[in-house]
């Protein structure tokens, strides 16, 4: 069975792939759906969360709601903008929660945690072993970019990783909702002052590492000590 890349935060969410975009005066919602797809997000997830937010506050700030819903659907390039929207006192916790799939009373906790950890999500771990936050990559032609299993993973910064696939160097930028993969400028070996993570030697139980296997074309985002 071929596994698709994805994030654990989306497990159990049931979306209607045929749902129509909500009607919002003065905004081309259908175009925003196309933008989300072009930016690497999941259009069905976007419509799911955007629709919930618009129903919660039909007259709300559409740009704020669409930013949050797009981030929630995996558009990682909107993460900074969306986090800024969360800090806006004019956006109530009920509508923000609807756009993120969170209870209103967990939105503040989530926003504070995101300031220090791009993988933060309120439902907490039990602290036992490893937890898979998500998976990225895949075989080229089957939802992925790689023609060889990823290897030699290093952590550049929180949520930023380098790895090799064959003779290609790749950068992975990821958070709790999504990931962006692109070839790194340095096409030789990942290096610099990054911290090696592929060996599984880390001991920080709150660190998310990118872990690879010689038998898989996916790389796994895992929180916890090896």
C-alpha positions as CSV (number, residue, x, y, z in Angstrom):
1,X,0.0,0.0,0.0
2,X,1.4,3.4,-1.0
3,X,1.1,6.0,1.8
4,X,0.4,9.6,1.0
5,X,2.1,12.4,2.9
6,X,-0.1,14.2,5.4
7,X,-0.4,15.6,8.9
8,X,-1.8,13.9,12.0
9,X,-3.9,17.0,12.9
10,X,-6.2,16.1,10.0
11,X,-6.9,12.5,10.9
12,X,-10.6,11.9,11.5
13,X,-11.7,15.1,9.7
14,X,-14.5,14.3,7.3
15,X,-14.9,16.8,4.5
16,X,-17.3,17.0,1.5
17,X,-15.1,17.2,-1.6
18,X,-18.1,18.5,-3.6
19,X,-19.0,21.3,-1.2
20,X,-19.6,24.7,-2.8
21,X,-17.6,27.8,-1.7
22,X,-19.6,30.1,0.7
23,X,-21.0,33.2,-0.9
24,X,-19.2,36.3,0.5
25,X,-20.1,39.7,-0.8
26,X,-17.3,41.5,-2.7
27,X,-14.9,38.5,-2.6
28,X,-14.1,35.9,-5.2
29,X,-14.1,32.9,-2.9
30,X,-13.7,30.4,-5.8
31,X,-10.5,32.2,-6.8
32,X,-9.3,31.8,-3.2
33,X,-9.9,28.1,-3.5
34,X,-7.7,28.0,-6.6
35,X,-5.0,30.0,-4.8
36,X,-5.0,27.5,-1.9
37,X,-4.5,24.6,-4.3
38,X,-1.7,26.5,-6.1
39,X,0.0,27.3,-2.8
40,X,0.1,23.7,-1.7
41,X,-3.0,23.5,0.5
42,X,-5.9,21.1,0.4
43,X,-8.9,22.9,-1.2
44,X,-11.4,20.5,0.4
45,X,-10.0,21.2,3.9
46,X,-9.9,24.9,3.1
47,X,-13.6,25.0,2.2
48,X,-14.4,22.9,5.3
49,X,-12.8,25.4,7.7
50,X,-13.7,28.5,5.8
51,X,-17.3,27.5,5.6
52,X,-17.4,26.8,9.3
53,X,-15.9,30.3,10.0
54,X,-18.3,32.1,7.7
55,X,-21.3,30.4,9.2
56,X,-20.0,31.3,12.7
57,X,-19.6,35.0,11.7
58,X,-21.2,35.8,8.3
59,X,-20.1,39.4,8.5
60,X,-16.6,38.7,9.7
61,X,-13.3,39.8,8.2
62,X,-13.0,37.5,5.2
63,X,-9.3,38.1,4.7
64,X,-8.6,37.1,8.2
65,X,-10.9,34.0,8.0
66,X,-9.5,32.9,4.7
67,X,-5.9,33.3,5.9
68,X,-6.6,31.2,8.9
69,X,-8.5,28.6,6.9
70,X,-5.8,28.4,4.2
71,X,-3.0,28.0,6.9
72,X,-5.2,25.3,8.5
73,X,-5.5,23.5,5.1
74,X,-1.7,23.3,4.7
75,X,-0.6,26.6,3.1
76,X,2.5,27.1,5.2
77,X,3.5,30.3,3.5
78,X,0.6,32.0,5.2
79,X,1.6,30.8,8.7
80,X,3.1,34.1,9.7
81,X,0.1,36.1,8.5
82,X,-2.3,33.8,10.1
83,X,-0.5,33.9,13.4
84,X,-0.7,37.7,13.2
85,X,-4.5,37.5,12.6
86,X,-4.8,35.4,15.8
87,X,-3.2,38.2,17.8
88,X,-5.8,40.7,16.5
89,X,-8.2,41.5,19.3
90,X,-10.9,42.0,16.8
91,X,-11.1,38.4,15.8
92,X,-13.1,36.5,18.4
93,X,-12.2,33.1,19.6
94,X,-15.4,31.5,18.4
95,X,-14.8,32.4,14.7
96,X,-11.0,31.8,15.0
97,X,-11.7,28.4,16.4
98,X,-14.1,27.6,13.6
99,X,-11.4,28.5,11.0
100,X,-8.9,26.3,12.8
101,X,-11.0,23.4,14.0
102,X,-10.5,24.3,17.6
103,X,-12.9,24.9,20.5
104,X,-13.1,28.6,21.3
105,X,-11.6,28.1,24.7
106,X,-8.4,26.5,23.2
107,X,-7.6,29.3,20.7
108,X,-5.7,31.4,23.1
109,X,-3.6,28.5,24.3
110,X,-2.9,27.6,20.7
111,X,-1.9,31.1,19.7
112,X,0.5,31.4,22.7
113,X,2.1,28.0,22.0
114,X,2.6,28.8,18.3
115,X,4.8,31.7,19.3
116,X,7.5,29.2,20.4
117,X,6.7,26.0,18.6
118,X,5.4,25.8,15.0
119,X,4.1,22.3,15.7
120,X,2.1,23.2,18.7
121,X,-1.5,21.9,19.0
122,X,-3.6,22.1,22.2
123,X,-4.4,18.4,22.6
124,X,-1.3,17.4,24.5
125,X,0.8,14.3,24.3
126,X,0.9,11.7,27.1
127,X,4.7,12.0,26.9
128,X,5.3,8.4,26.0
129,X,7.6,7.6,23.2
130,X,7.4,9.2,19.7
131,X,4.5,10.8,18.1
132,X,4.2,11.2,14.4
133,X,3.2,14.8,13.6
134,X,3.1,14.2,9.9
135,X,4.9,12.9,6.8
136,X,6.3,14.7,3.8
137,X,7.7,13.8,0.4
138,X,6.9,10.6,-1.5
139,X,7.9,9.0,-4.7
140,X,8.0,11.3,-7.8
141,X,4.8,10.5,-9.8
142,X,2.9,9.3,-6.7
143,X,2.2,12.6,-4.8
144,X,5.9,13.2,-4.1
145,X,9.1,14.8,-5.5
146,X,11.8,12.2,-4.8
147,X,13.3,9.5,-7.0
148,X,15.3,8.0,-4.2
149,X,14.4,7.5,-0.5
150,X,15.3,10.6,1.6
151,X,18.4,10.4,3.9
152,X,20.9,12.4,5.8
153,X,18.4,14.7,7.5
154,X,19.6,17.7,9.5
155,X,17.6,20.3,11.4
156,X,18.5,23.9,10.4
157,X,16.0,25.7,12.6
158,X,12.6,24.8,14.3
159,X,10.5,23.5,11.5
160,X,13.3,23.8,8.8
161,X,15.2,20.8,7.7
162,X,17.7,19.7,5.0
163,X,18.0,16.2,3.5
164,X,19.3,14.3,0.5
165,X,17.4,12.3,-2.1
166,X,19.8,10.6,-4.4
167,X,22.3,13.4,-5.3
168,X,19.7,16.2,-4.7
169,X,19.7,18.4,-1.7
170,X,16.2,19.4,-0.4
171,X,14.8,21.9,2.1
172,X,11.7,21.0,4.0
173,X,9.8,23.7,5.9
174,X,7.0,22.3,8.0
175,X,4.6,23.1,10.8
176,X,1.6,21.4,12.5
177,X,-0.6,21.9,9.4
178,X,1.6,21.6,6.3
179,X,4.9,21.6,4.6
180,X,6.8,23.1,1.7
181,X,9.5,21.1,-0.1
182,X,12.0,22.6,-2.5
183,X,15.5,21.9,-3.8
184,X,18.1,23.6,-1.7
185,X,20.6,26.1,-3.2
186,X,23.5,23.8,-2.2
187,X,23.1,20.7,-4.4
188,X,25.8,18.8,-2.6
189,X,25.5,17.9,1.1
190,X,23.3,19.6,3.7
191,X,25.6,21.2,6.3
192,X,26.4,24.4,8.2
193,X,25.7,24.4,11.9
194,X,22.6,22.3,11.6
195,X,21.9,19.5,14.1
196,X,21.8,16.0,12.7
197,X,18.5,14.2,13.3
198,X,18.5,11.3,10.9
199,X,20.4,9.0,13.2
200,X,17.6,9.1,15.9
201,X,20.1,10.2,18.6
202,X,18.1,13.2,19.9
203,X,17.0,13.2,23.5
204,X,14.8,16.3,23.7
205,X,11.2,15.1,24.3
206,X,9.7,18.3,22.9
207,X,11.7,18.4,19.7
208,X,10.2,17.6,16.3
209,X,12.7,15.8,14.1
210,X,12.5,14.7,10.5
211,X,13.2,11.0,10.4
212,X,13.9,8.8,7.4
213,X,14.1,5.2,6.5
214,X,16.0,3.5,3.7
215,X,12.9,1.6,2.7
216,X,10.5,4.6,2.5
217,X,10.1,7.6,0.2
218,X,8.4,9.5,3.0
219,X,10.1,11.5,5.7
220,X,8.3,11.6,9.1
221,X,8.0,14.6,11.4
222,X,8.2,13.0,14.9
223,X,8.0,14.6,18.3
224,X,9.8,13.0,21.3
225,X,12.9,11.2,22.3
226,X,14.2,8.3,20.3
